[in-house]
């Protein structure tokens, strides 16, 4: 590698645009790898960081937690990876020794540090990460699609497989289809579910149908309870994934959830939600959280993509210099799927 500097998108003040600056290319330390970033996904969490909602973020800071790229340089002691290999990067840096890590629940590690949250992320041309966070991926998978696997794809995979425990024949509702939900439609279909999806935009619902949704509801023009009752012959849904995360969305989910059913909370925008104690307790309904994913989840999600079972859906791409336009697009709700920065 001949060049010494790179471009990075840096947040210097909350509630402000990112600034593109030229900075030195970092060198990998022991057990680390320098990755030439080829694609970096944009997420609602990037907006939360920009808005100062995450107390663990200190400025100046380079966000970005969905990364795909090429191994550029190996640090001392790194084995199992080769220069030139295509890789995606797990977000969580974990201790490996706490009770959660030992039980395979690395996403709940007591010493968790996240790339793009507590540590500078991938909205830059080169990024240093721990070697153990990198997962090789086939060269024929486009970088834009590969980049969103470590969050948009695998978080929905973890939510559907582990938290929702979706099985064949379940009636599943994805409340809100976009960057997460459109991946969720494909994954829930893979597990054999009858899949329904909601949005206030017909374009998103059309894409959901293309990915195999059995029924779609435009909540701007249609009554959710009536439509779910019609689609399920009055039995309502077994598992619902709340990808919206506003104060009223849990009550909305409860209204179309069968007795004994589960709500998995995936999205978060408001700090609190409301729920009916009577509906929750008497009908034995469950509200379950989901945080990230495990390393095993990521390995399995990569395999689903490589096998053509899941096609990560990217609707918008921007250059690094255009990253603020991409973030504004995301904030205005103009992205039908995931938005990705291509280097």
Steps between C-alpha positions, in 0.01 A plus 500: 500500500666820382263769620529633855171685539131430451164675511273455800152634587532648850230622738640799686181644647169335584203610287742585218606349170805275479816665370720331240864532604833360388659303784790252534430137416523305828732203547368171638630395839544150639200285407357772276439539127493804275196475271462705182135592538301455180149554637358636825131485585293785641259420781253676729762455771722740303223757538475428873876556528476821300219617730703434816266226623774246583698595812794269416596703192775758551595762243670533259376167370477300178176297493423195288426147614408315181824424319617297202843525348832341415775393737782748441753425775535244780618598844744292702366163608210487255434163338213360295461806278680602181571835338250553219226295665145641491355537849211633704542615858309403815410814694559379856845479658457265794707371792446129433517409869188638673206268567312634196790450259561148634136416435519622141310822577778737395241765419444539877870512594559698822802676342344562161660757268333560164663604175328817388367576848770494771781460246551683168315328221490444128400834345862530388715351227706278730405358838692299762301225673578189705574202277250286688220735390557432130309239303605408144232526235494379140642743245188493283283658773476875422662714768184709546299188582777349713531816711151477645524136604661575842204711611188526282506131402644329806305705756177391333634145483573503876160656570310245291695185584603549861270757657180437304575128456303504176415156361318369195136603489532797734313812402759777516442874474779745422376834628691731269695380198807689389869452564430229759158370409574415138782276617262357761241402240754275329630349825154429641407332171814287532375374837167405342283780638190660351629857474308827512652847474390856566610838374353839424666492157368284216847475343638320807203266505555413133862409579384292798268304269786445256698347787216264584267674746165320500307813590573872527316781676531872436433638848442846356190385310403163653391390847768270642270301730244438227761394246691267734172345615405443137839358402517262799132403509469674835786313670741800489883475504733263684809723493527871425822693436474868591743674266352843574566546872278795586293552813181353352640216290491236775129567561452466124679164507297377799178575313581243229692243707336170590487380864840355592670682212828691499596857412870545421612862530757570228477873430535777755420865447300615802646439847182340642195308385154437639335160542181362653568294813168317461564398140858398576441302820163333453580386146861399584654714229874569498711806419861406420804713427775439245854640509728436205593142429756232580802393296322176415201698371730696270662185363155355425374825344801515268425145389136591421623786280765288328241228435263751341229451763520862619581792272598803711286784370681829434288778350740798506874544463712811554868584478690589818489865397119470477454335840303791647256482211458130581435576867248770410328253266480250786369761744223604260389139451585507130697174500289196412764256622853532636721794402872434440807718451730365227867598525 
